[in-house]
Amino acid sequence: MTRDSLTITDNRTGKTYEIPITDDTIRALDLRQIKLNQNDFGMMSYDPAFNNTALCKSKISFIDGDNGVLRYRGYPIEELAERSTYLETAYLILFGELPTRKQLEEWIYHVTHHTFIHESIKKFLDGFHYDAHPMGMLISTIAALSTFYPDARHIFDADSRRKQTYRLIGKMPTLAAFAYRHSLGMPFAYPDNELSYPGNFLNMLFKTTELKYRPNPTLEHALDILFILHADHEQNCSAAAMRNVGSSHVDPYSACAAATAALYGPLHGGANEEVLRMLMDIGSIANVPSYIKRVKSGEKRLMGFGHRIYKNYDPRARIIKRIADEVFDVMGRNPLLDMALEIERIALQDEYFVSRKLYPNVDFYTGLIYQSMGFPVTMFPVLFAIPRTSGWIAQWEEMLLDPEQKIARPRQIYMGHDKRPYVPMDQRS
Ligand code: CMC
């Protein structure tokens, strides 16, 4: 007869323990009963970088990394990219179901009416150097929002959480666009509430002297799909940061600033920027083989390749390749595209990449699209942060409402010195 449990024999003591299995998982705390003697602390599991530790139970995103599957609340990413809009998808991610027409209208109304930012935030932005990285500006101004909305500290009040959600989703594009305009020394362009979410973002970025900015529909649509593809991705580094920081019960702006900081890193959302820098560094198709050789020798990393969870083609990268063609039809073909295609061609048949299951990830082709749309490379991670905000808030709220969650506080295995007396200065070598 099969039992949903694990039998562990501790060969140090000869004792046997039965540990329950639920959802193919054992609880790490159940290991604590395994002790050498009564005074022993008990056994822990050691999992640097959380390679095999479930942080939570979640209903938001599902990834099957071996088969290249991504779903939000059960809906395949391909269908959402084809048929939804970013704001509708954000609603789905945040509230669990696709909205009715009325719910969607109300949601769009509220988000749209929270796009303006306090004029004082412009003063912070003015304090940054002209060449400040926009992610640095974004992280700082998101954190600053908490000082404008002290009511956000009422995290267990559902109405307050809803209000901060409107504000965060509404204001992220404004903060991002203002950071961009500051770096160019251009006057800020205010939100236009008649435009769509991505259309208004393009307006705030690129509007110059025209009375009414009219976004190019192909670029507006492409940006909307890119936003859908980036909206959530279960327990990635920044979502884990959002949960971790939020678990101290800080306000959502502070937690979101922490998540944005996590996203900034080149191994996470900053990879799209690094891909472009890498392609410019390689310089020409003729140099691709020697670059791959350097990657294989461990000297370099192939940015935009590999993923902790996907051991197959990232389904987002497949959709992005298609959007790239639509954008290039309008803006002209990005000359770096041929190099990217050659890298992919070589890598997908090279033993090094094949044996490690390294495939292009979401960041491999997005940079080429963003560059063709007129964005500088430093804006690429910002374009990731805007849509990921819906995922972060959903993950944060799920964490707050989960009775099993508490303040995140990992354990360590102490490897330092044992107790020793203080050494006076003249006796130190
Ligand atoms: N180029 C060359 N080798 C790689 C790469 C790469 N991009 N990624 C992984 N490897 C190798 C790695 O050296 C290791 O080889 P070995 O077994 O010989 O030591 C093996 O593959 C396993 O790699 P790992 O570092 O243990 O894998 P990980 O799960 O810790 O890292 C990753 C995942 C995404 C950080 C990593 O693949 C990487 O650094 N990729 C480049 C950065 C990048 O594109 N990041 C964007 C990820 S997708 C967007 C997002 O959601 O953040």
Residues whose N, C-alpha, C, O or C-beta is under 5 A from the ligand:
A	BS01	CMC	N236 P266 L267 H268 G269 A271 V295 K300 R301 L302 M303 G304 F305 G306 H307 R308 R356 N361 V362 D363
